[in-house]
Amino acid sequence: MEKPFPDISVVIPLLNEEESLPELTAWIDKVMKQNGFAYEIIFIDDGSNDGSWATIEALSQEYPDIRAIRFMHNYGKSAALYTGFDAARGDVVITMDADLQDSPDEIPELYRMITQDGYDLVSGWKKLRHDPAGKRIPSKFFNATCRCTSGIKLHDFNCGLKAYRRKVVKSIEVFGEMHRYIPILAKQAGFDKIGEKVVDHHARKFGKSKYGWERMIKGYLDLLTVMFITRFAKSPMYFFGSLGTISFLMGGATTIWVIVEKLVKQSKGMYVRGITDQPLFYIAILAIILGAMLFLAGFLGELISRNSSDRNKYLIDETIDNKEKK
């Protein structure tokens, strides 16, 4: 009896990769048939302006397990992955890039690590990379920063080749440039069984890289965003209120110290500058005002959060209800 859902969904975002698609599809199909997997390939065309979509249409006639979604224009990899995750039906979801730099030969072991070793997510590690130094060096710095801030010991957060338990991709929301931080989002959602596998990385065969320095800048801004929303989205007062209280107390203490110092010196007949002539006084006042504003920001954030529709939306793993059995 044929399964209602495939074993594996392969989600592939792409932008102007018409030359690599036939070889990639044939390679995936070969691996799947050799291992007896029921599968689907979900191509997400992220606004390609070459012949990528026509190539996918032709391939779908030869390979009935292909599904495809085409965007009106380029929305970015995160949007493509989110759409692919929403469409995926497989027990295990594999993501890979369309440029033939990720090897489909890694799929069986990634599948085994999810289904047998019990991982929620397995990230590829391109230990030996066939990329220019201008791409490798920033990537090392980026990954080191992610490890320090998230506590997740992965060497390559941005590797496109990853495997997920189906429940993981249905429980996280990817937007902006946050596809880089899916392991962090997954951990925050409660999926902390995160593993890593060294994978082969091939030199680009066709086309050109879409990587640019602007993506690195956006990536770090999104890192700040994801660290904030995963820790303080439900309780913004903990962040803003804490900073505001510290700033307010420091400013208030400094103001009191300036006033007391003047009174003590006056009582001893010493020369004293006017309080308003001291730069420290204005710094203290600024700290008090800033503290009050931060505290107010936290208070407003709490009001907005408490009226949010997903304020009390929690991920439920399993339930037991004996009444349903009666």
TORKOL-4160 file (C-alpha; in steps of 0.2 Angstrom, whole numbers, padded with zeros to 4 digits, m for minus):
326
<pt num="1" X="0000" Y="0000" Z="0000"/>
<pt num="2" X="0007" Y="0017" Z="m0005"/>
<pt num="3" X="0010" Y="0029" Z="0009"/>
<pt num="4" X="m0001" Y="0045" Z="0009"/>
<pt num="5" X="0015" Y="0055" Z="0012"/>
<pt num="6" X="0032" Y="0054" Z="0005"/>
<pt num="7" X="0047" Y="0049" Z="0016"/>
<pt num="8" X="0057" Y="0064" Z="0011"/>
<pt num="9" X="0053" Y="0081" Z="0004"/>
<pt num="10" X="0067" Y="0090" Z="m0004"/>
<pt num="11" X="0065" Y="0109" Z="m0004"/>
<pt num="12" X="0076" Y="0118" Z="m0016"/>
<pt num="13" X="0075" Y="0137" Z="m0017"/>
<pt num="14" X="0083" Y="0144" Z="m0033"/>
<pt num="15" X="0086" Y="0160" Z="m0043"/>
<pt num="16" X="0093" Y="0159" Z="m0061"/>
<pt num="17" X="0099" Y="0141" Z="m0060"/>
<pt num="18" X="0092" Y="0134" Z="m0076"/>
<pt num="19" X="0108" Y="0125" Z="m0081"/>
<pt num="20" X="0110" Y="0115" Z="m0065"/>
<pt num="21" X="0092" Y="0110" Z="m0063"/>
<pt num="22" X="0092" Y="0094" Z="m0075"/>
<pt num="23" X="0108" Y="0087" Z="m0067"/>
<pt num="24" X="0102" Y="0090" Z="m0050"/>
<pt num="25" X="0085" Y="0083" Z="m0052"/>
<pt num="26" X="0093" Y="0067" Z="m0060"/>
<pt num="27" X="0105" Y="0065" Z="m0046"/>
<pt num="28" X="0092" Y="0067" Z="m0033"/>
<pt num="29" X="0081" Y="0054" Z="m0042"/>
<pt num="30" X="0095" Y="0042" Z="m0043"/>
<pt num="31" X="0099" Y="0043" Z="m0025"/>
<pt num="32" X="0081" Y="0041" Z="m0019"/>
<pt num="33" X="0078" Y="0026" Z="m0030"/>
<pt num="34" X="0094" Y="0017" Z="m0025"/>
<pt num="35" X="0088" Y="0019" Z="m0007"/>
<pt num="36" X="0070" Y="0015" Z="m0010"/>
<pt num="37" X="0063" Y="0032" Z="m0003"/>
<pt num="38" X="0046" Y="0039" Z="m0008"/>
<pt num="39" X="0050" Y="0057" Z="m0011"/>
<pt num="40" X="0045" Y="0074" Z="m0018"/>
<pt num="41" X="0056" Y="0088" Z="m0024"/>
<pt num="42" X="0049" Y="0106" Z="m0021"/>
<pt num="43" X="0057" Y="0119" Z="m0032"/>
<pt num="44" X="0054" Y="0137" Z="m0026"/>
<pt num="45" X="0058" Y="0149" Z="m0040"/>
<pt num="46" X="0062" Y="0165" Z="m0032"/>
<pt num="47" X="0058" Y="0176" Z="m0046"/>
<pt num="48" X="0071" Y="0170" Z="m0059"/>
<pt num="49" X="0072" Y="0180" Z="m0075"/>
<pt num="50" X="0081" Y="0166" Z="m0085"/>
<pt num="51" X="0073" Y="0149" Z="m0091"/>
<pt num="52" X="0073" Y="0141" Z="m0074"/>
<pt num="53" X="0054" Y="0140" Z="m0074"/>
<pt num="54" X="0053" Y="0133" Z="m0091"/>
<pt num="55" X="0066" Y="0120" Z="m0086"/>
<pt num="56" X="0056" Y="0115" Z="m0071"/>
<pt num="57" X="0040" Y="0113" Z="m0081"/>
<pt num="58" X="0049" Y="0101" Z="m0093"/>
<pt num="59" X="0057" Y="0091" Z="m0079"/>
<pt num="60" X="0040" Y="0089" Z="m0071"/>
<pt num="61" X="0034" Y="0080" Z="m0086"/>
<pt num="62" X="0049" Y="0067" Z="m0084"/>
<pt num="63" X="0049" Y="0067" Z="m0065"/>
<pt num="64" X="0031" Y="0066" Z="m0058"/>
<pt num="65" X="0037" Y="0068" Z="m0040"/>
<pt num="66" X="0042" Y="0087" Z="m0044"/>
<pt num="67" X="0031" Y="0101" Z="m0037"/>
<pt num="68" X="0035" Y="0119" Z="m0040"/>
<pt num="69" X="0030" Y="0136" Z="m0034"/>
<pt num="70" X="0035" Y="0152" Z="m0043"/>
<pt num="71" X="0036" Y="0169" Z="m0035"/>
<pt num="72" X="0032" Y="0185" Z="m0045"/>
<pt num="73" X="0048" Y="0193" Z="m0041"/>
<pt num="74" X="0063" Y="0190" Z="m0029"/>
<pt num="75" X="0058" Y="0189" Z="m0011"/>
<pt num="76" X="0074" Y="0181" Z="m0004"/>
<pt num="77" X="0079" Y="0164" Z="0002"/>
<pt num="78" X="0070" Y="0165" Z="0018"/>
<pt num="79" X="0053" Y="0168" Z="0010"/>
<pt num="80" X="0057" Y="0153" Z="m0002"/>
<pt num="81" X="0061" Y="0141" Z="0012"/>
<pt num="82" X="0046" Y="0147" Z="0022"/>
<pt num="83" X="0035" Y="0143" Z="0007"/>
<pt num="84" X="0043" Y="0127" Z="0004"/>
<pt num="85" X="0041" Y="0121" Z="0022"/>
<pt num="86" X="0023" Y="0125" Z="0021"/>
<pt num="87" X="0021" Y="0115" Z="0006"/>
<pt num="88" X="0031" Y="0100" Z="0012"/>
<pt num="89" X="0023" Y="0084" Z="0016"/>
<pt num="90" X="0037" Y="0072" Z="0019"/>
<pt num="91" X="0042" Y="0064" Z="0036"/>
<pt num="92" X="0059" Y="0072" Z="0034"/>
<pt num="93" X="0062" Y="0088" Z="0025"/>
<pt num="94" X="0079" Y="0091" Z="0017"/>
<pt num="95" X="0084" Y="0108" Z="0010"/>
<pt num="96" X="0098" Y="0111" Z="m0002"/>
<pt num="97" X="0104" Y="0124" Z="m0014"/>
<pt num="98" X="0101" Y="0122" Z="m0033"/>
<pt num="99" X="0119" Y="0126" Z="m0039"/>
<pt num="100" X="0125" Y="0108" Z="m0037"/>
<pt num="101" X="0137" Y="0113" Z="m0023"/>
<pt num="102" X="0127" Y="0102" Z="m0011"/>
<pt num="103" X="0128" Y="0084" Z="m0014"/>
<pt num="104" X="0112" Y="0073" Z="m0015"/>
<pt num="105" X="0123" Y="0058" Z="m0010"/>
<pt num="106" X="0122" Y="0065" Z="0008"/>
<pt num="107" X="0103" Y="0063" Z="0009"/>
<pt num="108" X="0102" Y="0044" Z="0015"/>
<pt num="109" X="0113" Y="0048" Z="0030"/>
<pt num="110" X="0104" Y="0064" Z="0035"/>
<pt num="111" X="0088" Y="0054" Z="0034"/>
<pt num="112" X="0095" Y="0041" Z="0045"/>
<pt num="113" X="0101" Y="0054" Z="0058"/>
<pt num="114" X="0084" Y="0061" Z="0059"/>
<pt num="115" X="0074" Y="0044" Z="0059"/>
<pt num="116" X="0086" Y="0033" Z="0069"/>
<pt num="117" X="0097" Y="0044" Z="0079"/>
<pt num="118" X="0083" Y="0055" Z="0085"/>
<pt num="119" X="0089" Y="0072" Z="0079"/>
<pt num="120" X="0076" Y="0086" Z="0076"/>
<pt num="121" X="0088" Y="0095" Z="0065"/>
<pt num="122" X="0104" Y="0090" Z="0056"/>
<pt num="123" X="0115" Y="0104" Z="0049"/>
<pt num="124" X="0128" Y="0101" Z="0036"/>
<pt num="125" X="0146" Y="0107" Z="0039"/>
<pt num="126" X="0156" Y="0111" Z="0023"/>
<pt num="127" X="0172" Y="0108" Z="0031"/>
<pt num="128" X="0182" Y="0109" Z="0015"/>
<pt num="129" X="0174" Y="0123" Z="0005"/>
<pt num="130" X="0177" Y="0127" Z="m0013"/>
<pt num="131" X="0173" Y="0146" Z="m0011"/>
<pt num="132" X="0184" Y="0161" Z="m0013"/>
<pt num="133" X="0192" Y="0168" Z="0003"/>
<pt num="134" X="0181" Y="0184" Z="0002"/>
<pt num="135" X="0167" Y="0172" Z="0006"/>
<pt num="136" X="0175" Y="0160" Z="0018"/>
<pt num="137" X="0183" Y="0172" Z="0030"/>
<pt num="138" X="0167" Y="0182" Z="0034"/>
<pt num="139" X="0158" Y="0166" Z="0035"/>
<pt num="140" X="0170" Y="0159" Z="0049"/>
<pt num="141" X="0168" Y="0176" Z="0059"/>
<pt num="142" X="0149" Y="0175" Z="0057"/>
<pt num="143" X="0148" Y="0157" Z="0063"/>
<pt num="144" X="0159" Y="0160" Z="0078"/>
<pt num="145" X="0148" Y="0175" Z="0083"/>
<pt num="146" X="0132" Y="0163" Z="0081"/>
<pt num="147" X="0140" Y="0150" Z="0092"/>
<pt num="148" X="0144" Y="0162" Z="0106"/>
<pt num="149" X="0128" Y="0171" Z="0106"/>
<pt num="150" X="0116" Y="0156" Z="0104"/>
<pt num="151" X="0126" Y="0142" Z="0113"/>
<pt num="152" X="0123" Y="0130" Z="0098"/>
<pt num="153" X="0139" Y="0122" Z="0094"/>
<pt num="154" X="0138" Y="0121" Z="0075"/>
<pt num="155" X="0152" Y="0125" Z="0063"/>
<pt num="156" X="0142" Y="0131" Z="0048"/>
<pt num="157" X="0125" Y="0139" Z="0052"/>
<pt num="158" X="0123" Y="0145" Z="0034"/>
<pt num="159" X="0125" Y="0128" Z="0026"/>
<pt num="160" X="0110" Y="0126" Z="0014"/>
<pt num="161" X="0111" Y="0107" Z="0016"/>
<pt num="162" X="0100" Y="0103" Z="0031"/>
<pt num="163" X="0088" Y="0089" Z="0037"/>
<pt num="164" X="0073" Y="0092" Z="0048"/>
<pt num="165" X="0060" Y="0082" Z="0057"/>
<pt num="166" X="0043" Y="0087" Z="0049"/>
<pt num="167" X="0037" Y="0095" Z="0065"/>
<pt num="168" X="0051" Y="0107" Z="0065"/>
<pt num="169" X="0048" Y="0115" Z="0049"/>
<pt num="170" X="0029" Y="0117" Z="0053"/>
<pt num="171" X="0033" Y="0125" Z="0070"/>
<pt num="172" X="0045" Y="0140" Z="0065"/>
<pt num="173" X="0043" Y="0155" Z="0055"/>
<pt num="174" X="0057" Y="0161" Z="0043"/>
<pt num="175" X="0058" Y="0179" Z="0036"/>
<pt num="176" X="0070" Y="0192" Z="0032"/>
<pt num="177" X="0087" Y="0184" Z="0031"/>
<pt num="178" X="0083" Y="0172" Z="0045"/>
<pt num="179" X="0086" Y="0156" Z="0036"/>
<pt num="180" X="0104" Y="0158" Z="0042"/>
<pt num="181" X="0097" Y="0156" Z="0060"/>
<pt num="182" X="0085" Y="0142" Z="0058"/>
<pt num="183" X="0094" Y="0131" Z="0071"/>
<pt num="184" X="0092" Y="0146" Z="0084"/>
<pt num="185" X="0074" Y="0147" Z="0079"/>
<pt num="186" X="0071" Y="0128" Z="0081"/>
<pt num="187" X="0080" Y="0128" Z="0098"/>
<pt num="188" X="0069" Y="0142" Z="0104"/>
<pt num="189" X="0054" Y="0132" Z="0099"/>
<pt num="190" X="0059" Y="0118" Z="0109"/>
<pt num="191" X="0068" Y="0107" Z="0097"/>
<pt num="192" X="0085" Y="0106" Z="0105"/>
<pt num="193" X="0092" Y="0089" Z="0097"/>
<pt num="194" X="0102" Y="0098" Z="0084"/>
<pt num="195" X="0116" Y="0088" Z="0076"/>
<pt num="196" X="0129" Y="0091" Z="0063"/>
<pt num="197" X="0137" Y="0081" Z="0048"/>
<pt num="198" X="0152" Y="0085" Z="0038"/>
<pt num="199" X="0146" Y="0086" Z="0020"/>
<pt num="200" X="0155" Y="0087" Z="0003"/>
<pt num="201" X="0155" Y="0104" Z="m0005"/>
<pt num="202" X="0158" Y="0105" Z="m0024"/>
<pt num="203" X="0164" Y="0120" Z="m0034"/>
<pt num="204" X="0150" Y="0130" Z="m0043"/>
<pt num="205" X="0148" Y="0122" Z="m0060"/>
<pt num="206" X="0136" Y="0135" Z="m0068"/>
<pt num="207" X="0131" Y="0153" Z="m0066"/>
<pt num="208" X="0138" Y="0164" Z="m0052"/>
<pt num="209" X="0136" Y="0166" Z="m0034"/>
<pt num="210" X="0122" Y="0177" Z="m0027"/>
<pt num="211" X="0132" Y="0181" Z="m0011"/>
<pt num="212" X="0137" Y="0199" Z="m0008"/>
<pt num="213" X="0143" Y="0210" Z="0006"/>
<pt num="214" X="0126" Y="0217" Z="0009"/>
<pt num="215" X="0120" Y="0200" Z="0014"/>
<pt num="216" X="0133" Y="0199" Z="0028"/>
<pt num="217" X="0127" Y="0216" Z="0034"/>
<pt num="218" X="0109" Y="0211" Z="0034"/>
<pt num="219" X="0114" Y="0194" Z="0042"/>
<pt num="220" X="0121" Y="0203" Z="0057"/>
<pt num="221" X="0106" Y="0214" Z="0059"/>
<pt num="222" X="0095" Y="0199" Z="0058"/>
<pt num="223" X="0106" Y="0190" Z="0071"/>
<pt num="224" X="0102" Y="0204" Z="0083"/>
<pt num="225" X="0083" Y="0203" Z="0079"/>
<pt num="226" X="0082" Y="0184" Z="0081"/>
<pt num="227" X="0092" Y="0185" Z="0098"/>
<pt num="228" X="0080" Y="0198" Z="0104"/>
<pt num="229" X="0063" Y="0190" Z="0098"/>
<pt num="230" X="0068" Y="0173" Z="0104"/>
<pt num="231" X="0072" Y="0180" Z="0122"/>
<pt num="232" X="0061" Y="0195" Z="0124"/>
<pt num="233" X="0047" Y="0194" Z="0112"/>
<pt num="234" X="0034" Y="0188" Z="0125"/>
<pt num="235" X="0041" Y="0199" Z="0139"/>
<pt num="236" X="0049" Y="0215" Z="0132"/>
<pt num="237" X="0049" Y="0224" Z="0149"/>
<pt num="238" X="0063" Y="0212" Z="0154"/>
<pt num="239" X="0074" Y="0220" Z="0141"/>
<pt num="240" X="0069" Y="0238" Z="0141"/>
<pt num="241" X="0064" Y="0239" Z="0159"/>
<pt num="242" X="0080" Y="0232" Z="0165"/>
<pt num="243" X="0090" Y="0244" Z="0154"/>
<pt num="244" X="0079" Y="0258" Z="0159"/>
<pt num="245" X="0080" Y="0255" Z="0178"/>
<pt num="246" X="0099" Y="0253" Z="0177"/>
<pt num="247" X="0101" Y="0270" Z="0167"/>
<pt num="248" X="0088" Y="0279" Z="0179"/>
<pt num="249" X="0097" Y="0273" Z="0195"/>
<pt num="250" X="0114" Y="0278" Z="0188"/>
<pt num="251" X="0108" Y="0295" Z="0183"/>
<pt num="252" X="0099" Y="0298" Z="0199"/>
<pt num="253" X="0114" Y="0292" Z="0210"/>
<pt num="254" X="0125" Y="0303" Z="0200"/>
<pt num="255" X="0114" Y="0318" Z="0202"/>
<pt num="256" X="0113" Y="0315" Z="0221"/>
<pt num="257" X="0132" Y="0313" Z="0222"/>
<pt num="258" X="0134" Y="0330" Z="0213"/>
<pt num="259" X="0122" Y="0339" Z="0224"/>
<pt num="260" X="0130" Y="0331" Z="0240"/>
<pt num="261" X="0147" Y="0335" Z="0235"/>
<pt num="262" X="0143" Y="0354" Z="0232"/>
<pt num="263" X="0134" Y="0354" Z="0250"/>
<pt num="264" X="0149" Y="0346" Z="0258"/>
<pt num="265" X="0162" Y="0358" Z="0250"/>
<pt num="266" X="0151" Y="0373" Z="0254"/>
<pt num="267" X="0150" Y="0368" Z="0272"/>
<pt num="268" X="0169" Y="0367" Z="0273"/>
<pt num="269" X="0171" Y="0384" Z="0264"/>
<pt num="270" X="0179" Y="0377" Z="0248"/>
<pt num="271" X="0177" Y="0384" Z="0231"/>
<pt num="272" X="0162" Y="0375" Z="0222"/>
<pt num="273" X="0157" Y="0377" Z="0204"/>
<pt num="274" X="0138" Y="0379" Z="0201"/>
<pt num="275" X="0129" Y="0362" Z="0198"/>
<pt num="276" X="0124" Y="0368" Z="0181"/>
<pt num="277" X="0142" Y="0372" Z="0176"/>
<pt num="278" X="0146" Y="0354" Z="0178"/>
<pt num="279" X="0145" Y="0342" Z="0162"/>
<pt num="280" X="0142" Y="0327" Z="0174"/>
<pt num="281" X="0126" Y="0335" Z="0179"/>
<pt num="282" X="0119" Y="0335" Z="0162"/>
<pt num="283" X="0125" Y="0317" Z="0158"/>
<pt num="284" X="0116" Y="0312" Z="0174"/>
<pt num="285" X="0100" Y="0321" Z="0168"/>
<pt num="286" X="0102" Y="0312" Z="0151"/>
<pt num="287" X="0103" Y="0295" Z="0159"/>
<pt num="288" X="0088" Y="0298" Z="0170"/>
<pt num="289" X="0078" Y="0304" Z="0154"/>
<pt num="290" X="0085" Y="0289" Z="0144"/>
<pt num="291" X="0080" Y="0277" Z="0158"/>
<pt num="292" X="0062" Y="0284" Z="0159"/>
<pt num="293" X="0061" Y="0282" Z="0140"/>
<pt num="294" X="0067" Y="0264" Z="0140"/>
<pt num="295" X="0055" Y="0259" Z="0154"/>
<pt num="296" X="0041" Y="0267" Z="0145"/>
<pt num="297" X="0046" Y="0258" Z="0129"/>
<pt num="298" X="0046" Y="0241" Z="0139"/>
<pt num="299" X="0029" Y="0246" Z="0146"/>
<pt num="300" X="0022" Y="0249" Z="0128"/>
<pt num="301" X="0029" Y="0233" Z="0122"/>
<pt num="302" X="0021" Y="0224" Z="0136"/>
<pt num="303" X="0004" Y="0232" Z="0131"/>
<pt num="304" X="0006" Y="0227" Z="0113"/>
<pt num="305" X="0012" Y="0209" Z="0117"/>
<pt num="306" X="m0002" Y="0206" Z="0129"/>
<pt num="307" X="m0015" Y="0211" Z="0115"/>
<pt num="308" X="m0005" Y="0200" Z="0102"/>
<pt num="309" X="m0016" Y="0185" Z="0095"/>
<pt num="310" X="m0001" Y="0173" Z="0098"/>
<pt num="311" X="0003" Y="0179" Z="0115"/>
<pt num="312" X="m0002" Y="0162" Z="0122"/>
<pt num="313" X="0002" Y="0151" Z="0107"/>
<pt num="314" X="0013" Y="0137" Z="0113"/>
<pt num="315" X="0019" Y="0122" Z="0103"/>
<pt num="316" X="0011" Y="0106" Z="0110"/>
<pt num="317" X="0021" Y="0090" Z="0107"/>
<pt num="318" X="0009" Y="0076" Z="0111"/>
<pt num="319" X="m0007" Y="0075" Z="0121"/>
<pt num="320" X="m0016" Y="0061" Z="0131"/>
<pt num="321" X="m0035" Y="0062" Z="0133"/>
<pt num="322" X="m0043" Y="0045" Z="0139"/>
<pt num="323" X="m0060" Y="0053" Z="0137"/>
<pt num="324" X="m0057" Y="0053" Z="0118"/>
<pt num="325" X="m0056" Y="0035" Z="0118"/>
<pt num="326" X="m0073" Y="0032" Z="0125"/>
